[in-house]
Amino acid sequence: NKMAAPISKRKHDHNIGDINQPRRQYKDIMSDEMCLNTDSDSDSNYSGLEEEPDSDSDSSTGLFDQVQQSGIDTNRFEDRKRFSFKSRSNELNNFTKVTHAQADEYAYDSSDEEDIRNTVGNIPLEWYADYLHLGYSLDGHKILKPASKDELDQFLNKMDNPNYWRTVHDRMTGDDRVLSAEDLQLMDNIVKQKYPDNNYNPYEPSVDFFTHETMIHPVTNRPEDKRSFIPSNWERLKVGQLVHAIKMGWIQSTPDTDSTKTPTDEDEQNLNLYMLWDDDKIPEFSKRHHVPAAAPKLKLPGHGDSYNPPPEYLDPQELLAKQKKDPEGRFIPRRFVTLRNVPAYKKFINERFERCLDLYLCPRKKQIRPDFEAEDLIPQLPKPKELQPFPSQESIVYVGHKGIVRTISVDPTGQWLVSGCDDRTIRLWEIVTGRCVKILPVTETIHSIAWCPNRDIHLMAAAVGDVLYLINPCLGDRLVLSNTDTFLHSAEHTSVPDNSDTISAVRWSQCSEPLYSHGYRLLITHTKDVRQICWHHKGDYFASVVSDTGCQAVAIHQLSKHQSQHPFSTSKGLVQKVLFHPSRPYLFVATQRYIRVYNLTKQQLAKKLLGNCKWISSIAIHPGGDNLILGSFDCRLSWFDMDLSSTPYQTLRHHKKAIRQVAFHRRYPLFASCADDGTAIVCHGMVYSDLLLNPLIVPVKILRGHDNNDGLGIIDCVFHPSQPWLSTSQPWLFTSGPDGTVR
């Protein structure tokens, strides 16, 4: 019983003797005890108890006298010496003498797991507090306690030992272990909530082990079991039970009296039926000139049509019920002893006449069924691995909002991210670290936020209720921030007031002093709530959309002159989104079902695109300017080639719920869409310079992570504008959802 508790406590009441006796006797006993502990470490605390010359005994006596004269309490020494060397030596003689033979290299298994030397199990070590040992080794020998240090020794060790700060006490063996640099790095990573292993890379490219492609080799090439070639005994017993139940009448088959069921070609081949008076050998001359259309075949008679049917077909109650339900239907089965007793069928002439009319009057055309496989219908698309880079996994989560994050935007430099939430706050984030650097309070819900694409100024526009704020975030280069305020101040003095009716619904004004200290510079007041903001690629013009069906739903603002105008004099319907062309003077206006393209220079309609959906939710234009995508609330994503047609070139139905936002990447052939099903789908959309080649559209990745709330999934998505940065080579996609996070 190696795991048993220690033996009963011995009482050491023997006479200790003079405390000034030589130390050699004590060290000899301790060295004998050390020889018994074969499983302890080579660098144990006993290694310091080496044998000293006899001259130390005299010095020990003088040292004890000095301690007594100094006034130090000697009871501590008395407690440590309060045991009998004689009783201790007798106890040591009972142990098995272990010789220092050469260690066998196969004596123990050196694995990666922790080397367990003390085998007492998971018990409180306080049970061994009054004993000389603290457990048992793997061989059953006692593991003696090392010499304990008093407070003075511990203090000296703390002052002199440079590795004291990295030394820990092992309670199972009683030894002090020095932590290595790898152990300290592991502990530091765990405290900082990082990956314990520094060599682990969480951003490795994903490998698709199971794909839709048919592979040459199986996933597992394990040979078939022997039981797959031997008939199953359980199936034999089950079949025997079913046969016995059929014989006993417990299981009855239902008669096949369904006249609407037509036999298939497979059933006829299994029955092996043939026409008795039909000549299958048609002359070759007739085949050349005339290919007759085969007449539809009648249903072959079954058991219910026999003159001597089985007894289960002659149940009188079922026959009466069928006759009442369908008086002019099929005939009632009757039983005749011989065939000569069967009378003539009364409706034979009528049925044959109707059959001839059907064959003569009904037009028939022979159709050749195409012979192809289902795999031939799937287009040959490249593998997603060949279309990298694209976003593949979640990297950073921006946590801080307490509501639905409705809009996000990235500044042109790619350093800052802004988000607007229903908790009436605008938060500015540092993209690299995920740290919230600034919070701007507002009075109403934020519907849209957009950064100015001009790199010379640092400005963003935010739609809060019916007010459009122009905000200087006061982050980044101080020279750019000062240029921003200078530009806005100079534009204020150069603006020309206009009292025409076209701008009566929009009013520019300066922000008050409390708002100015937070970064608010200008505010543009509208008649109704502003739903969307979009900037021109040069950064001087920007457009806003309000929730109005009139002609004042769209307004175009000029930042350098502090002026606004409504480009439409008549209502074009309920405007959903507007967008500027990236290189040409075109304005895209999306209503519920149409997208109108206006030439701002000529002030006329250039093109009208049919959305092929019930309700358009978002639009995005390719950086080249010739292709457009739109998302709708009926789960459709349409790709338009404006040089090709006014109808969609391709329609994707990958989402299961309403699509909220679509976005193009500025540098890579990628576009993304997010929907209320909680997914963001990244697609590869390559547009070739050769006009004879159609765009290549391939879905490559489905991203998840946001929690659905009240039927909402992912609200907004936007790509990082610049090169992939940091340690990954993948473009970055930012998404916001109702769970209060930006990912």
C-alpha positions in Angstrom: 0.0 0.0 0.0 2.2 2.8 -1.3 -0.7 5.3 -1.3 -1.6 4.7 2.3 -1.3 7.5 4.9 1.9 7.7 7.0 2.3 5.5 10.1 1.4 6.7 13.5 3.3 9.6 14.9 6.4 8.7 16.9 7.2 10.5 20.0 10.7 11.6 20.3 11.3 12.0 24.0 14.9 10.8 24.1 17.6 12.8 25.6 19.2 15.0 23.0 22.4 15.5 24.9 24.7 18.4 24.7 23.8 20.7 21.8 27.5 21.5 21.3 28.3 18.0 20.3 30.3 17.6 17.0 28.3 18.3 13.8 29.9 15.3 12.0 27.5 12.9 13.6 24.5 14.9 12.3 26.0 15.1 8.8 26.7 11.3 8.7 23.1 10.6 9.5 21.8 13.1 7.0 24.1 11.6 4.3 22.7 8.1 5.0 19.2 9.5 4.6 20.2 11.1 1.3 21.3 7.7 0.0 17.8 6.3 0.5 16.1 9.0 -1.6 17.1 7.6 -5.0 14.3 9.4 -6.9 15.1 12.9 -5.8 16.8 15.4 -8.1 20.5 15.6 -8.4 20.5 19.2 -7.6 18.6 18.7 -4.2 19.2 20.8 -1.2 21.1 17.9 0.4 24.0 18.6 -2.0 25.1 21.4 0.2 25.5 19.1 3.2 29.0 17.9 2.4 31.4 16.5 5.0 33.6 19.0 6.7 36.8 18.6 8.6 36.7 17.8 12.4 37.9 21.2 13.2 34.5 22.6 12.5 33.2 21.1 15.8 35.3 23.5 17.8 34.1 26.4 15.8 30.5 25.4 16.2 30.8 25.6 19.9 32.2 29.1 19.8 29.5 30.1 17.3 26.8 28.9 19.7 28.3 30.9 22.5 28.3 34.0 20.4 24.7 33.5 19.5 23.7 33.2 23.2 25.7 36.3 24.1 24.1 38.3 21.3 20.7 37.8 22.8 19.1 35.8 20.0 16.5 33.3 21.0 18.0 29.9 21.1 14.7 28.1 21.4 14.6 28.0 17.6 17.8 25.9 17.6 16.4 23.7 20.4 13.3 23.0 18.3 15.3 22.0 15.3 17.6 19.7 17.4 14.7 18.1 19.4 15.0 14.6 18.1 17.1 11.6 19.1 20.0 10.7 16.8 19.8 7.2 18.2 16.1 6.7 17.4 16.6 8.3 14.0 19.5 6.0 13.2 17.4 3.0 14.2 14.7 4.2 11.9 17.1 4.6 9.1 18.4 1.0 9.6 14.9 -0.2 8.8 15.0 1.3 5.3 16.3 -0.6 2.4 19.9 0.2 1.5 20.1 1.4 -2.1 23.4 1.1 -3.8 24.7 3.7 -6.2 24.7 1.4 -9.2 24.8 2.6 -12.8 21.3 3.8 -13.8 19.6 1.9 -16.5 18.6 4.1 -19.4 15.3 2.2 -19.8 14.4 2.3 -16.1 11.9 5.1 -16.6 9.9 6.7 -19.4 11.1 10.2 -20.3 8.0 11.7 -21.9 6.8 15.2 -22.3 4.5 14.9 -19.3 5.4 16.1 -15.8 7.8 13.7 -14.0 5.7 12.7 -11.0 8.2 11.7 -8.2 5.8 11.8 -5.3 3.1 9.1 -5.5 0.9 10.0 -2.6 -1.9 11.2 -4.8 -4.2 14.2 -4.6 -4.2 14.5 -0.8 -3.5 17.4 1.5 0.2 17.6 2.2 -0.5 18.9 5.7 -1.0 15.3 6.7 2.8 14.9 6.6 3.5 18.0 8.6 4.6 16.1 11.7 6.7 13.4 9.9 10.2 13.3 8.6 9.1 12.4 5.1 6.6 14.0 2.7 5.7 11.0 0.5 6.8 7.9 -1.3 8.7 7.4 -4.5 7.8 5.1 -7.4 9.8 2.3 -5.7 8.0 2.7 -2.4 10.8 4.5 -0.5 10.2 7.4 1.7 11.0 10.9 0.3 12.6 12.7 3.2 12.0 16.4 3.8 14.9 18.7 2.9 16.4 20.8 5.6 14.1 23.7 6.2 15.4 27.3 6.4 14.6 29.8 9.0 13.7 33.4 8.4 17.3 34.5 8.7 18.4 32.0 6.0 15.5 33.0 3.8 16.4 36.7 4.1 20.1 36.0 3.3 19.1 33.9 0.3 16.8 36.6 -0.9 19.6 39.2 -0.7 22.4 37.0 -2.2 20.7 34.8 -4.7 20.2 36.6 -8.0 17.6 33.9 -9.1 15.5 34.3 -6.0 12.7 36.2 -7.9 12.3 33.3 -10.4 12.5 30.5 -7.8 9.3 28.6 -6.8 8.8 26.0 -4.1 7.6 22.5 -5.1 5.3 21.3 -2.3 5.3 17.7 -3.6 9.1 17.3 -3.3 10.0 20.1 -1.0 12.6 21.5 -3.4 13.1 25.0 -4.8 13.1 25.1 -8.5 14.4 27.9 -10.7 12.1 28.8 -13.6 13.7 29.0 -17.0 13.3 31.8 -19.5 10.8 29.7 -21.5 8.7 29.1 -18.3 8.7 32.8 -17.6 7.7 33.7 -21.2 4.9 31.1 -21.0 3.5 32.6 -17.7 3.8 36.1 -19.2 1.8 35.1 -22.3 -0.9 33.5 -20.1 -1.3 36.6 -17.9 -1.6 38.8 -21.0 -4.2 36.5 -22.5 -2.0 35.7 -25.5 -1.2 32.3 -27.0 1.1 30.4 -24.7 3.4 29.3 -27.5 5.3 32.1 -29.2 5.8 30.0 -32.3 2.1 29.5 -32.8 0.7 31.6 -35.7 -3.1 32.1 -35.5 -3.2 33.8 -38.9 -2.1 30.8 -41.0 -4.0 30.4 -44.3 -6.9 28.0 -44.0 -6.8 24.7 -45.8 -9.9 23.3 -47.2 -9.7 19.6 -46.4 -13.2 18.7 -47.6 -14.2 20.3 -50.9 -16.9 19.8 -53.5 -14.4 18.4 -56.0 -14.1 14.7 -56.6 -10.7 13.6 -55.4 -8.7 10.7 -56.7 -7.9 9.1 -53.4 -10.4 8.6 -50.5 -10.1 10.5 -47.3 -9.6 7.3 -45.4 -8.2 4.2 -47.1 -9.1 1.8 -44.3 -9.9 -1.7 -45.7 -13.5 -2.9 -45.3 -14.4 -4.9 -42.2 -15.0 -8.6 -42.4 -18.6 -8.1 -41.2 -19.4 -6.2 -44.5 -18.9 -9.5 -46.4 -20.8 -11.7 -44.1 -24.7 -11.8 -44.0 -26.0 -10.1 -40.9 -27.6 -12.4 -38.3 -29.7 -9.6 -37.0 -31.2 -9.0 -40.4 -31.9 -12.7 -40.8 -33.8 -12.7 -37.5 -35.7 -9.6 -38.5 -36.7 -11.0 -41.9 -37.8 -14.2 -40.1 -40.0 -12.2 -37.8 -41.6 -10.4 -40.7 -42.2 -13.6 -42.6 -43.8 -15.2 -39.6 -46.1 -12.1 -39.1 -47.2 -12.3 -42.7 -48.0 -16.0 -42.4 -50.0 -15.4 -39.2 -51.9 -12.5 -40.8 -50.6 -9.9 -38.5 -49.2 -7.9 -41.5 -51.6 -7.5 -44.4 -50.7 -6.0 -47.8 -52.9 -3.2 -49.2 -54.5 -4.0 -52.6 -53.2 -2.0 -55.5 -56.4 -0.4 -56.7 -55.1 3.1 -57.4 -56.0 3.9 -61.0 -54.1 7.2 -61.1 -50.7 5.5 -60.7 -48.9 5.0 -64.0 -46.2 2.3 -64.4 -42.7 3.6 -65.2 -40.3 2.2 -67.7 -38.3 0.6 -64.9 -41.4 -1.3 -63.6 -42.2 -2.6 -67.0 -38.6 -3.9 -67.5 -38.8 -5.7 -64.1 -42.1 -7.3 -65.1 -40.7 -8.4 -68.4 -44.0 -7.9 -70.3 -44.3 -7.9 -74.1 -47.1 -7.4 -76.7 -48.3 -10.7 -78.0 -49.4 -9.6 -81.5 -46.9 -6.8 -81.9 -44.1 -7.0 -84.5 -41.0 -5.3 -83.1 -39.2 -5.8 -86.4 -40.0 -2.6 -88.4 -38.6 -2.6 -92.0 -35.6 -0.4 -92.5 -37.4 1.3 -95.5 -40.2 2.5 -93.2 -37.8 3.8 -90.6 -36.2 6.1 -93.2 -39.3 7.7 -94.4 -41.6 7.7 -91.3 -40.9 7.8 -87.6 -44.2 7.1 -85.9 -44.9 8.8 -82.6 -45.6 6.1 -80.0 -49.1 6.3 -78.5 -49.3 6.7 -74.7 -49.6 3.3 -73.1 -52.6 2.2 -71.0 -52.2 0.9 -67.6 -51.9 -2.9 -67.5 -54.6 -4.8 -65.6 -53.8 -5.7 -62.0 -55.3 -8.2 -59.5 -58.4 -6.1 -59.1 -59.2 -6.6 -62.8 -59.0 -10.3 -62.7 -62.1 -12.6 -63.2 -61.0 -14.6 -60.2 -59.5 -12.0 -57.8 -58.0 -12.8 -54.4 -60.4 -12.8 -51.4 -59.1 -9.4 -50.0 -60.4 -7.7 -53.2 -64.0 -8.9 -52.6 -64.7 -7.2 -49.2 -68.4 -6.2 -49.5 -68.0 -3.1 -47.2 -65.1 -1.7 -49.2 -66.9 -2.4 -52.5 -70.0 -0.5 -51.4 -67.9 2.4 -50.2 -66.1 2.7 -53.5 -69.4 2.5 -55.5 -70.9 5.3 -53.5 -67.8 7.5 -53.8 -67.4 7.0 -57.6 -70.5 5.5 -59.2 -69.1 5.9 -62.7 -65.6 4.9 -61.9 -63.9 1.5 -62.3 -66.0 -1.6 -62.3 -66.7 -3.5 -59.2 -64.5 -6.7 -59.0 -66.5 -9.9 -59.2 -65.5 -13.5 -59.0 -66.1 -16.1 -61.7 -65.2 -19.7 -61.6 -64.1 -20.0 -65.2 -63.3 -17.5 -68.0 -66.3 -18.5 -70.1 -68.7 -17.3 -67.4 -67.4 -13.7 -67.6 -70.0 -11.6 -69.4 -69.3 -8.8 -71.9 -68.1 -5.4 -70.6 -70.9 -2.9 -71.0 -68.7 0.2 -71.5 -66.3 -1.5 -73.8 -67.4 0.4 -77.0 -67.6 3.8 -75.3 -64.1 3.5 -73.8 -62.6 2.3 -77.0 -64.2 5.2 -78.9 -62.9 7.7 -76.5 -59.5 6.1 -76.7 -59.5 6.5 -80.5 -60.5 10.1 -80.2 -57.6 10.8 -77.8 -55.1 9.2 -80.2 -56.5 11.0 -83.2 -57.2 14.5 -81.9 -54.5 15.0 -79.2 -51.3 16.5 -80.7 -48.2 14.6 -79.9 -44.6 15.5 -80.5 -41.6 13.3 -80.0 -39.0 14.9 -77.7 -35.5 13.7 -77.4 -34.3 13.7 -73.8 -30.8 15.2 -73.6 -28.2 12.8 -72.3 -25.9 14.6 -69.8 -24.9 14.4 -66.2 -25.6 16.8 -63.4 -21.9 17.7 -63.0 -21.8 19.0 -66.5 -24.3 21.8 -65.5 -21.9 23.2 -62.8 -19.6 25.8 -64.3 -15.8 25.2 -64.1 -14.6 27.8 -61.6 -11.1 28.2 -60.2 -10.3 27.1 -56.7 -10.5 29.7 -53.9 -6.9 28.9 -53.0 -5.9 30.2 -56.4 -7.7 33.5 -55.9 -6.0 34.6 -52.7 -5.6 37.0 -51.0 -9.0 37.6 -49.4 -10.3 37.9 -45.8 -10.6 34.4 -44.3 -10.8 34.7 -40.5 -11.5 37.1 -37.6 -8.6 39.1 -36.4 -9.7 42.0 -34.2 -12.9 42.8 -32.3 -13.6 46.4 -31.4 -15.7 46.3 -28.2 -17.3 49.3 -26.5 -20.7 50.2 -28.0 -23.9 49.3 -26.2 -26.4 49.1 -29.0 -26.7 48.5 -32.7 -23.7 49.8 -34.7 -25.4 51.1 -37.8 -22.5 52.6 -39.8 -18.7 52.5 -40.0 -16.1 54.2 -42.1 -12.3 54.0 -42.6 -10.2 57.1 -43.2 -8.1 57.4 -46.4 -4.8 56.8 -44.6 -6.1 53.5 -43.1 -5.1 54.3 -39.6 -8.5 55.3 -38.0 -11.9 53.7 -37.9 -15.1 55.6 -37.0 -18.4 53.9 -35.9 -21.8 55.2 -35.1 -24.2 53.4 -32.7 -27.7 53.7 -31.4 -26.3 54.5 -27.9 -25.8 58.0 -29.3 -22.0 57.9 -29.4 -19.5 58.2 -32.2 -16.3 56.2 -31.4 -12.9 56.6 -33.1 -10.7 53.5 -33.0 -7.1 52.9 -33.8 -7.2 50.0 -36.3 -3.8 48.4 -35.5 -4.5 48.0 -31.7 -8.3 48.0 -31.5 -8.2 50.8 -28.9 -10.9 53.4 -28.6 -9.1 56.7 -28.7 -12.1 59.2 -28.7 -15.8 59.2 -28.0 -18.1 61.9 -29.3 -21.6 62.2 -27.7 -24.6 63.1 -29.9 -28.2 63.8 -29.2 -29.9 61.5 -31.7 -29.3 58.2 -33.6 -26.5 58.2 -36.1 -27.6 56.9 -39.5 -24.5 57.4 -41.6 -20.8 58.4 -41.2 -18.3 59.0 -44.1 -14.7 60.2 -44.1 -13.6 62.8 -46.6 -11.4 61.1 -49.3 -9.1 64.2 -49.5 -5.8 63.3 -47.8 -4.9 67.0 -47.3 -7.6 67.5 -44.8 -8.8 65.3 -41.9 -12.6 65.6 -41.9 -15.6 63.4 -41.6 -19.4 63.9 -42.0 -21.9 62.4 -39.6 -25.7 62.3 -40.1 -27.4 62.7 -36.7 -31.1 63.1 -37.0 -31.9 66.0 -39.4 -28.4 67.6 -38.9 -25.3 66.8 -40.8 -22.1 67.5 -38.8 -18.7 68.1 -40.2 -16.2 66.9 -37.6 -12.5 67.4 -37.2 -11.5 64.3 -35.1 -8.2 66.0 -33.9 -6.3 62.8 -34.5 -3.1 62.2 -36.5 -0.7 64.7 -38.0 -1.1 68.2 -36.4 -0.2 69.9 -39.6 -3.1 68.2 -41.4 -5.4 69.1 -38.6 -4.5 72.7 -38.7 -4.9 72.7 -42.5 -8.4 71.3 -42.0 -9.4 74.2 -39.7 -7.8 76.8 -41.9 -9.6 75.4 -45.0 -13.0 75.5 -43.2 -12.4 79.0 -41.9 -11.4 80.3 -45.3 -14.3 78.7 -47.0 -16.6 80.4 -44.6 -15.4 83.9 -45.7 -15.5 83.1 -49.4 -19.0 81.7 -49.4 -21.6 83.6 -51.3 -25.1 83.7 -49.8 -27.9 82.5 -52.1 -31.5 83.2 -51.4 -33.0 81.0 -54.2 -35.7 78.5 -53.5 -33.4 75.5 -54.3 -31.5 75.8 -51.0 -34.2 77.0 -48.7 -34.5 73.5 -47.2 -30.8 73.3 -46.2 -29.0 75.8 -43.9 -25.3 76.0 -43.0 -24.2 77.3 -39.6 -21.2 77.3 -37.2 -21.1 75.0 -34.2 -21.3 76.4 -30.6 -18.3 76.6 -28.3 -19.0 73.3 -26.4 -19.4 71.4 -29.6 -16.3 73.1 -31.1 -14.2 71.8 -28.3 -15.2 68.2 -29.1 -14.2 68.6 -32.8 -17.5 69.7 -34.3 -16.9 72.5 -36.9 -20.0 72.9 -39.1 -23.6 71.7 -39.1 -26.0 71.5 -42.0 -29.6 71.4 -41.0 -32.2 69.6 -43.2 -36.0 69.4 -43.1 -36.0 65.6 -42.3 -33.7 62.9 -41.0 -30.6 62.3 -43.1 -30.3 58.7 -44.1 -27.0 58.6 -46.1 -23.9 60.6 -46.9 -21.5 60.0 -49.8 -18.4 62.0 -50.9 -17.1 62.8 -54.3 -13.7 61.3 -55.0 -12.0 64.7 -54.9 -13.4 65.6 -51.5 -15.0 69.0 -52.3 -18.6 67.8 -53.0 -20.7 65.4 -51.0 -24.4 64.4 -51.3 -27.0 63.6 -48.6 -30.3 61.7 -48.8 -33.2 62.4 -46.5 -36.3 60.4 -45.9 -38.5 62.2 -48.3 -40.4 61.3 -51.5 -40.3 64.8 -52.9 -37.8 66.6 -55.1 -35.7 67.6 -52.1 -34.8 64.1 -51.1 -31.3 64.5 -52.6 -29.0 67.4 -51.8 -25.5 68.1 -53.1 -23.2 70.2 -50.9 -20.0 72.1 -51.8 -17.5 72.3 -49.0 -15.3 75.1 -50.4 -18.3 77.5 -50.8 -20.6 76.3 -48.0 -23.4 76.0 -50.5 -26.1 73.4 -51.2 -28.5 72.6 -54.0 -31.2 70.1 -55.0 -30.5 68.7 -58.4 -34.0 67.4 -59.1 -37.1 69.5 -59.7 -39.5 66.6 -59.8 -39.8 63.5 -57.6 -38.1 60.4 -58.8 -39.7 58.1 -56.2 -38.4 57.0 -52.8 -34.6 57.5 -53.1 -32.7 54.7 -51.3 -29.0 55.5 -52.0 -26.9 57.9 -54.1 -23.3 57.4 -55.3 -20.7 59.4 -57.2 -18.8 57.9 -60.2 -15.1 57.3 -59.2 -13.8 59.2 -62.3 -16.6 60.6 -64.4 -19.2 63.4 -63.6 -22.0 60.9 -63.1 -24.4 60.5 -60.2 -26.1 57.2 -59.4 -29.6 57.5 -57.8 -31.2 54.3 -56.6 -34.9 54.1 -56.0 -36.9 51.1 -54.9 -36.6 49.2 -58.3 -34.5 51.4 -60.6 -31.0 53.0 -60.7 -30.8 56.2 -62.7 -27.4 57.5 -63.9 -27.3 61.3 -64.4 -24.6 63.3 -66.2 -24.0 66.2 -64.0 -22.2 68.2 -66.7 -25.0 67.9 -69.3 -27.7 67.8 -66.5 -29.5 65.0 -68.2 -30.4 61.3 -67.7 -27.6 59.1 -69.2 -28.9 55.6 -68.4 -31.6 53.7 -66.5 -30.8 50.3 -65.0 -33.5 47.8 -64.0 -32.8 46.4 -60.6 -34.6 43.1 -61.1 -35.7 43.1 -57.5 -38.5 44.4 -55.3 -36.5 46.8 -53.0 -33.0 48.0 -53.4 -31.0 48.4 -50.2 -27.5 49.3 -51.2 -25.2 50.0 -54.2 -21.5 50.0 -54.9 -19.5 50.8 -58.0 -16.3 49.1 -59.2 -13.1 51.3 -59.0 -12.9 51.1 -62.8 -16.4 52.7 -63.1 -17.9 50.3 -65.7 -19.5 47.7 -63.3 -22.0 48.1 -60.5 -23.4 45.8 -57.8 -26.6 46.3 -55.8 -28.1 44.5 -52.9 -31.8 44.1 -52.2 -34.0 43.2 -49.3 -35.2 40.1 -51.2 -31.8 38.4 -50.8 -30.5 39.2 -54.2 -27.1 40.6 -55.3 -27.0 41.8 -58.9 -23.9 42.6 -61.0 -24.4 45.1 -63.7 -22.1 45.6 -66.7 -23.2 49.1 -67.8 -21.5 48.8 -71.2 -23.3 45.5 -71.9 -26.9 46.0 -70.9 -29.3 47.7 -68.6 -30.3 44.4 -66.9 -28.1 42.5 -64.5 -25.3 40.5 -66.0 -25.4 38.0 -63.1 -27.6 37.6 -60.0 -26.4 35.9 -56.9 -28.7 34.4 -54.3 -26.2 33.3 -51.6 -27.8 35.1 -48.7 -30.9 33.7 -47.0 -32.2 37.1 -45.6 -32.2 40.8 -46.6 -28.8 42.2 -47.8 -27.9 45.3 -45.9 -24.7 46.6 -47.5 -22.3 45.8 -50.4 -18.8 47.1 -50.9 -15.9 47.0 -53.4 -12.2 46.9 -52.6 -10.2 49.7 -54.1 -7.1 47.7 -55.1 -8.0 44.0 -55.2 -10.7 42.3 -57.3 -12.9 41.7 -54.3 -16.4 42.7 -53.3 -18.4 41.8 -50.2 -22.0 41.7 -49.1 -23.5 41.4 -45.6 -27.1 40.4 -44.7 -29.4 39.8 -41.8 -28.5 36.1 -41.8 -25.4 37.0 -39.9 -23.0 36.3 -42.7 -20.6 38.4 -44.8 -19.8 36.8 -48.2 -16.6 37.7 -49.9 -16.5 37.2 -53.7 -13.7 37.5 -56.3 -14.9 39.8 -59.0 -12.2 40.2 -61.7 -12.9 42.7 -64.5 -10.7 42.3 -67.6 -9.4 45.0 -69.8 -10.3 42.9 -72.8 -13.9 43.8 -73.7 -14.5 40.3 -75.2 -14.0 38.6 -71.7 -16.9 38.6 -69.3 -16.2 39.4 -65.6 -15.2 36.5 -63.4 -17.4 36.2 -60.3 -16.5 33.5 -57.8 -17.6 33.3 -54.1 -14.5 32.5 -52.0 -15.4 32.9 -48.3 -18.3 33.1 -45.8 -17.5 35.1 -42.7 -19.5 34.8 -39.4 -19.1 36.2 -35.9 -21.8 38.6 -35.1 -24.8 37.6 -33.0 -28.3 38.1 -34.4 -30.6 40.4 -32.5 -34.2 41.2 -33.3 -33.8 39.8 -36.8 -30.8 41.9 -37.6 -27.4 40.3 -38.6 -24.6 42.4 -40.1 -25.6 46.0 -40.7 -22.6 47.6 -42.5 -19.3 46.4 -44.1 -16.3 48.3 -45.6 -12.9 47.3 -46.9 -9.6 48.7 -45.7 -8.5 51.2 -48.3 -4.7 50.6 -48.5 -2.3 47.7 -48.7 -2.5 44.7 -46.3 -0.6 45.6 -43.2 1.0 44.1 -40.2 1.9 40.4 -40.2 -0.8 39.1 -42.6 -1.0 39.3 -46.3 -4.8 39.4 -46.5 -7.1 42.4 -47.2 -9.2 43.5 -44.2 -12.9 43.7 -44.1 -14.7 45.6 -41.3 -18.3 44.6 -40.3 -20.7 46.0 -37.7 -23.7 44.4 -36.2 -26.5 44.6 -33.6 -24.3 43.0 -30.9 -22.4 46.3 -30.3 -19.1 45.2 -31.8 -17.1 46.0 -34.9 -15.1 43.1 -36.3 
